[in-house]
Amino acid sequence: MEQTQTRDHNAEALQRQPDKQSSLVHGRRWPTVLVTGTLLAAAGGGFSSIRWASGAFSDIGVAVNFVVVNTLSLLVFLAIIAQACIYWAQRGIMEQQWIAMQDALKQAKEQT
């Protein structure tokens, strides 16, 4: 009888569980939209500021050099900010996985 209960318990453990992480990630979409909007606004403002500031140079070669160098710098800066936001979101997911792993470890210790 005890062996049957163990088999039933193992069968239940192998059954597909609802994906809680997926609903959590997709349920909190507003931070992604906010960060994306902020990055796009910063890019637009940065590009227009660079274009406006390039008007201070009378030599066209110097102005083009100014625009190219500062545009690349702005893009690198925005990429770093986006990467930091992605890593921050992944940290939250990994923390949830850590908690789930600790709970599974406690259950395994209780079973043995």
Order of alpha helices (4+ residues) and beta strands (2+ residues): alpha-alpha-alpha-alpha
